[in-house]
Amino acid sequence: MDVPMIGAPAPAMKAAAPAGRPDPLRPDPLREAATRFEAVFLAEMFAHAGLGAAQQANGGGPGEEAFSGMLAREWAESVAKQGGIGLSERIYQALLTREGGDA
């Protein structure tokens, strides 16, 4: 185990991102909001398309209906995180413009 010497220089820390540029180490709340919105939109689209409908594969019942809705939401979140249908990027650009950032 290496123990630093007293008075030894501290290890170099990564410099913060220049002003006006996003920090790649910090998540962007606007992009996260846009992605979450796209996931909600996709979940609704999947539900209306019947992709979240219970298939009676396990005997049916209220449990299967509840879990099929959860499955549709998980699919939607997965699709949105992988780039989705492009909706989140459009929303992100609109939010950036609204916040006064560069779009």
ChimeraX attribute file (.defattr): number of C-alpha atoms within 10 A of each C-alpha:
attribute: neighborCount
match mode: 1-to-1
recipient: residues
	/A:1	3
	/A:2	4
	/A:3	5
	/A:4	10
	/A:5	7
	/A:6	6
	/A:7	6
	/A:8	7
	/A:9	8
	/A:10	7
	/A:11	7
	/A:12	6
	/A:13	6
	/A:14	6
	/A:15	6
	/A:16	11
	/A:17	11
	/A:18	8
	/A:19	7
	/A:20	8
	/A:21	10
	/A:22	12
	/A:23	12
	/A:24	9
	/A:25	8
	/A:26	7
	/A:27	10
	/A:28	12
	/A:29	10
	/A:30	17
	/A:31	17
	/A:32	14
	/A:33	15
	/A:34	20
	/A:35	25
	/A:36	17
	/A:37	17
	/A:38	25
	/A:39	25
	/A:40	15
	/A:41	17
	/A:42	22
	/A:43	25
	/A:44	18
	/A:45	15
	/A:46	18
	/A:47	16
	/A:48	11
	/A:49	10
	/A:50	12
	/A:51	17
	/A:52	22
	/A:53	18
	/A:54	20
	/A:55	13
	/A:56	10
	/A:57	7
	/A:58	9
	/A:59	9
	/A:60	11
	/A:61	10
	/A:62	9
	/A:63	11
	/A:64	17
	/A:65	16
	/A:66	13
	/A:67	14
	/A:68	18
	/A:69	19
	/A:70	14
	/A:71	17
	/A:72	22
	/A:73	21
	/A:74	14
	/A:75	18
	/A:76	23
	/A:77	21
	/A:78	13
	/A:79	17
	/A:80	24
	/A:81	15
	/A:82	10
	/A:83	13
	/A:84	17
	/A:85	11
	/A:86	11
	/A:87	17
	/A:88	23
	/A:89	16
	/A:90	12
	/A:91	18
	/A:92	20
	/A:93	17
	/A:94	16
	/A:95	17
	/A:96	15
	/A:97	12
	/A:98	11
	/A:99	10
	/A:100	9
	/A:101	12
	/A:102	10
	/A:103	11
